[in-house]
Amino acid sequence: MPGGLRDFAAYAVGYSAQVNAYLSLLTDRYPTADPERTGPAWFLPEHPVELVLDDSERRSRVTVLFRFLLVLPHLVWFYLWLVPALLALIAAWFCALVTGRVPSPLHRFLAAYVRYAVHFSAYLFLVANPFPGFTGGPGVYPVEVAIPGPERQSRWKTGFRLLLAIPALMLAGALASALSIVAFLGWFAALVTGRMPAGLRNLGAVSLRYQGQTWAYLGLLTSRYPYASPATGREQAGVREPLDQPLLVLGAETAP
């Protein structure tokens, strides 16, 4: 069983256990969707495309209220940029098949588009608060993915990249549904409290990380396959303070 998929399934089981325990009056502690506080310290290996999360959880009630209207310019720009991005991807695919490497200009263009897609999605789904820019520049947004420079690509993996990416695209689609739920619940919470619940924010960030890794893999920005772990970052792989609510406990023999 792939470790990332096993951990995500275990996270879902742990959250379901919290919900059932709350409904059954076994605890008065409300379930938390925070992957960092549900289950063990999830394993997250090094990956060339990593999540950068520097969000304060504070949200402007005004921008939250009108988030859909504010995001309309980005929605138009996202799809306008999609056309040249697809053309660049086709060109990069042929170059990688012939030379085993994506040319630097094409790599920079596709990397900017993937970063922009993550910035746009983070704003749309309330995972981040600031209004994003339109260029997809690195290090300019509190929720983004760090993308490395061009690397050698296996020609046979490049030739079958779309076929190989189908399982990752299926899981990314499922996580897109989770993002929609995060945005729906977070919208009401942010309007009332002026903050995005940490659990919902972290679940949204994990979903965006996997989607960013999937887009980067499909876009020939990396040859590493996306890793589906509920961990927000490798720095969280330590001991967390115990909570007064049901937690999922995995035996040592099941560690990745």
C-alpha positions, -999 to 999 in steps of 0.1 A, spaced: 0 0 0 16 34 -9 25 51 23 9 84 13 -24 68 4 -24 47 36 -18 78 57 -46 98 40 -70 69 45 -59 67 81 -65 104 86 -100 100 72 -107 71 96 -94 92 125 -116 122 117 -146 99 112 -139 84 147 -139 119 162 -172 127 145 -188 94 157 -175 99 192 -189 135 193 -223 124 180 -224 95 205 -218 118 234 -184 101 242 -167 135 242 -178 172 241 -148 182 221 -157 192 186 -139 172 159 -109 188 143 -101 185 106 -65 195 112 -42 168 98 -15 178 123 -38 170 152 -56 139 140 -35 108 142 3 104 145 29 126 131 24 118 94 54 108 73 63 132 45 94 125 24 114 151 7 99 162 -26 112 187 -52 78 205 -51 72 215 -15 44 235 2 53 269 16 28 278 42 31 312 59 -5 321 66 -17 339 98 -52 324 97 -67 359 100 -92 369 74 -108 402 64 -145 398 68 -152 422 39 -130 403 14 -144 370 26 -180 383 21 -172 394 -15 -146 367 -23 -164 353 -53 -167 388 -69 -131 396 -61 -118 364 -77 -135 370 -110 -105 388 -127 -83 359 -116 -108 334 -130 -107 350 -164 -69 354 -163 -65 317 -152 -83 304 -183 -66 330 -206 -32 318 -194 -42 282 -198 -41 283 -236 -4 294 -239 4 271 -210 -9 241 -229 11 251 -260 42 255 -238 35 221 -223 33 205 -258 66 221 -268 82 211 -235 70 175 -240 87 172 -275 119 188 -262 121 165 -232 115 135 -255 144 145 -277 169 160 -252 158 146 -219 153 180 -204 128 209 -206 144 241 -219 148 267 -192 124 293 -207 96 268 -210 103 255 -175 101 290 -161 69 298 -179 52 265 -168 65 269 -132 50 304 -130 17 291 -142 16 263 -116 26 287 -88 -1 311 -100 -27 283 -100 -18 275 -64 -20 312 -54 -53 316 -72 -68 284 -56 -55 294 -22 -73 327 -24 -105 313 -40 -108 286 -13 -100 308 16 -67 290 24 -50 324 22 -61 360 28 -41 384 6 -52 392 -29 -27 373 -52 -7 388 -80 -12 377 -117 24 366 -125 30 336 -103 63 349 -90 81 328 -64 81 338 -27 53 364 -31 23 346 -15 19 330 19 6 297 4 25 284 -26 46 255 -39 84 258 -43 94 245 -77 130 235 -85 149 243 -117 150 221 -148 162 186 -142 169 155 -163 138 137 -174 134 100 -183 123 98 -219 100 69 -215 83 84 -184 80 116 -204 64 97 -233 37 82 -210 34 111 -186 -3 117 -192 -11 80 -187 11 78 -156 -5 109 -141 -41 95 -142 -41 81 -107 -27 114 -93 -53 134 -113 -80 112 -98 -68 119 -62 -63 156 -70 -99 157 -82 -111 142 -49 -90 167 -30 -107 195 -50 -140 184 -35 -123 187 0 -112 222 -9 -148 231 -18 -160 219 16 -131 238 33 -142 270 15 -179 265 22 -174 260 60 -145 284 63 -166 312 47 -191 311 75 -165 308 102 -143 336 88 -174 359 85 -182 354 122 -148 352 138 -125 369 113 -103 339 113 -100 307 92 -101 276 115 -66 261 116 -79 227 108 -97 237 77 -68 259 66 -43 231 70 -65 206 52 -69 230 24 -31 236 23 -24 199 21 -49 195 -7 -32 224 -26 2 208 -21 -9 176 -37 -25 194 -65 6 216 -70 28 184 -71 3 168 -96 4 199 -119 42 201 -117 45 163 -125 20 166 -154 38 198 -166 72 181 -167 86 204 -140 96 174 -120 99 136 -125 89 128 -89 54 115 -85 31 134 -61 30 121 -26 -4 120 -8 4 126 28 -19 146 52 12 163 67 15 200 61 53 199 62 82 178 72 88 199 102 56 186 117 70 150 120 75 152 157 55 146 190 24 168 193 7 176 225 -21 152 234 -57 162 229 -88 154 250 -105 137 221 -103 104 202 -71 101 182 -61 75 156 -31 55 168 -11 35 144 11 7 156 49 10 150 47 -20 127 26 1 102 51 30 100 60 39 64 
